[in-house]
């Protein structure tokens, strides 16, 4: 594709990855993230089955109550 600025091998620098990473999930669970980020992550957890499952498994594994559950409703 002549003139097209992106190639399939170019890293996707312009779009945020689609799932929460371990560090983001940990900061959501322990409440150390900023309110704006917490709201973004809660919104993502409501709509992403993969990340919400990771959230549930992590909180259950750690024996924690699901403290962020109110954010997910």
Residue pairs with C-beta under 8 A, 6 or more apart in sequence:
18 48
19 48
19 50
19 51
20 28
20 41
20 44
20 45
20 48
20 51
20 54
24 33
24 37
24 41
25 41
25 51
25 54
25 55
25 58
26 32
26 58
27 33
27 37
28 38
28 41
28 42
28 45
28 55
28 68
29 55
29 58
29 59
29 62
29 64
29 67
29 68
31 38
31 67
31 68
33 41
38 68
38 71
39 71
42 68
42 71
42 72
44 51
45 51
45 52
45 55
45 68
45 71
45 72
46 52
46 72
52 72
55 66
55 68
56 66
59 65
59 66
59 67
